[in-house]
Structure formats: C-alpha cells, structure tokens
Amino acid sequence: MQFETQNISISKLNLTIVGYVAFTFLGYFTIGLTLAVLPEYLHGSLAFSTMIAGIVISLQYAATFLFRGFGGKIVDKKGPKPAVMMSMVGFVLSGMLLLVVAFLKDYRMLSLALLVVMRLVTGFSEGLVGASPINWAIFKVGSQHTAKAISYNGIGNYGALAAGAPLGVIISNTFGIQYIAIFIILIGIGGFFYAKSKINIIGKSKEAPQSFLRVLKKVTPYGLCLAAGGIGFGAISTFITIYYINQHWTGAVLCLSLFSIMFVLGRLVFSNAINQYGGMKTAIACLALEVVGLSIIAMAINPTFTLVGAGIAGLGFSLVFPALGVEAVRLIPASSQGAALGNYGLFIDLSLGITGPLLGAVSTGLGMEYLFPFSLSIVAMGLLLAFAIQYKRQKQEIQALS
C-alpha cells in the first residue's frame, strides 16, 4: 500500500504527511499546555520546592522512556494505528486527573500524588505517539521521504510543545488550570476518533528485525547529540516562567512565543537543508546556533536580550531532531524502522526527563542565574560530539576509498 510519489504533486505529498503527523501535534500540544504551567503550579500554588517540581515534571519523560520500545514493537508488528489510538485514550485520562487536581488544590499532598499519576499516564501516551505517526506517514509515502516525514513530525512535536506552553500559561492565568484539563480531554477525544477513521498500514519488509539492543547501539551516538541539544529546549520551555519571576521581569509568554515561532520558521524555511548539506553538517550548524542563543540568555541584563537569545536558540534547535534522525535511521533496516525511531526518540525523553531535576538542582543549589550557563555547557558538549561523529565518518569514507 505504498504511495506513488512519482505521480503526485509535492503539495499532495506534503498534505499526506501532515495528515499523519497531525497526531504528533495533538499529542504534544496537550503536553505543551501544562509544560510551563505545572512547575509554577507546584512551586507557587502548592508551595513545593523547585526540586520537587522538577522531579514531578520529569516523571513523564521517565515513563515515556519505558514505553518508547513498547510503542515501536506495536508499530512493527500491528501497525501504527493501535498505538496512536491508545495514546489518545491516555491523554484523555491525564486530562481527567488534572481536572480533579484543579478542585483539590487545598490538599497539597493529595494533589501532588495525583499529579505524579497524571505525569506517568501522560508519559505512557507520549511513548506510544512519539514515533507512530512518523512510521504511519513513511509507510504511506515511501521510505525515500523519511527525511521529510521526520522533519514534519518534528514541527508537530516541538512546534506543539513550544506553542502549547505559552497558550497554557495564558489559559491558566486567565481562566484557571481546570480549563487546561478540559482542553486536554477534548483534544484526546478528537484525536482518538480521527485515528479511528484512518486505515492502518503495516510495514511489508521481509528482513529479520534487529534486536532492541543492537538498534539502540547504532542510534546512540546521534541520540546523545539530540539529548544534549534538548537540554536547551527544556531549559527555556520548562523554566523560563520561573526565571522571569526570579528576575522580576514580565513577558515570559512573549519569550516562549518567540522561541516557538523561530523554531517553526526554522523548520519551514530551511526544510531542504538536510537534503542539501547532509544531516551531520546541518546538526552541527544548528547546535552551534543554539549555543549562541543560550549564551545570550545567560548574559542578558534585561528581557529584550533574553527574547533575542530565545529566538536564536529556537531557530538553532529547529532542525536538530530531523537532521540527526535521518542519519540514525538510515543505519537500520526497514523491518526495524519503528524500533529505530522509537529508540532514537528515547534520547529526547532522556533529555527532557533529566532537565527538570538537573536544572532544578542547579537553580536550587547554586542560584537561578546559573541555570542557562549550565544548560549551554551541556549543549556545547553535544556540539563537540557531533563534530567527533562527523570526523569519524569522514575518516571511514577516506579509508574506504583508499
């Protein structure tokens, strides 16, 4: 059931891919709605420390890490549709839990326990929806469009997170956190019935699937670069509201909005960079730009400079995921494509999972002013690793020719 891409227009191809990665957008948009709200809710309304807030936020990514492989197996054996539908049910449940929390804010410990369960359920849902829509799109349009599918999925993924975060802050400040919960429930229900209306597609590769550990070993170098770059994304999207409050500034929502706008623009304007320059060169350029953006934030003396830094960081991180993803997936046979994308996605879960407690510990122990200097140092390590991977590959190519 392969898509005959040679006989169709580019616009139809793009619309077909969008029709599947829309599930990614729906899933991650619900996650984004609470991304910047829950840390402040835990720290402000419930009066827990930034460390506790960071741990609760990160529980979601720990659960996602555990269920990525499960989601990949479902895709490889039964197709992506069952995984997507289960994820949407999970998002509905997470919204219901948050709705209960909204009415129990006077009971601190009970609210904390329910938020822990909510984050675990959300992590389950993210694990199933993380790579399933990409595989669904690739099964439909063909593996020759893997780069485009990953790139579009990344717009749905990070674009939804970055767009959902400021919207969640606005809804929470204007109406209350309970309306975020209702919004999440409605999105989950809509996504479930949209997935139900689509035809399931199962990969037809006759190659023997590779083991989980073998696939993981191959994608790990690229995944570590992604994880390092994700620290910068997590620092801005999760802690910028608390950072602004600490600095006695206003406009955190504008900062999040500019970050998300530049991220999406980077994906759209430079969408051909990966095919033109290669995944590793694109990733190196993007990680370098992210380091520049985080450096500006770290040295900013007013919110205007912070806005500039956030915009540059958003532009820099925009192509990191697809650029490294293309390089990682091409090492894996088609029979294990679901597992490959799932394993690669583990590293962004790892990154976002440790961002909360790690940066929470840094800000609590050393001071909030160390948050972004520390973050940019991690991203810089990812940049150095990307250079090392590129150097090793060039050396291997030279040896193969000699």
Secondary structure as GFF3:
##gff-version 3
##sequence-region A 1 402
A	DSSP	three_ten_helix	5	7	.	.	.	ID=ss1
A	DSSP	alpha_helix	10	35	.	.	.	ID=ss2
A	DSSP	alpha_helix	37	40	.	.	.	ID=ss3
A	DSSP	pi_helix	41	45	.	.	.	ID=ss4
A	DSSP	alpha_helix	50	78	.	.	.	ID=ss5
A	DSSP	alpha_helix	80	102	.	.	.	ID=ss6
A	DSSP	alpha_helix	108	129	.	.	.	ID=ss7
A	DSSP	alpha_helix	132	141	.	.	.	ID=ss8
A	DSSP	three_ten_helix	143	145	.	.	.	ID=ss9
A	DSSP	alpha_helix	146	174	.	.	.	ID=ss10
A	DSSP	alpha_helix	177	196	.	.	.	ID=ss11
A	DSSP	alpha_helix	212	247	.	.	.	ID=ss12
A	DSSP	alpha_helix	252	269	.	.	.	ID=ss13
A	DSSP	alpha_helix	273	277	.	.	.	ID=ss14
A	DSSP	alpha_helix	279	299	.	.	.	ID=ss15
A	DSSP	alpha_helix	303	317	.	.	.	ID=ss16
A	DSSP	alpha_helix	320	329	.	.	.	ID=ss17
A	DSSP	three_ten_helix	334	336	.	.	.	ID=ss18
A	DSSP	alpha_helix	337	365	.	.	.	ID=ss19
A	DSSP	three_ten_helix	368	370	.	.	.	ID=ss20
A	DSSP	alpha_helix	371	401	.	.	.	ID=ss21
###
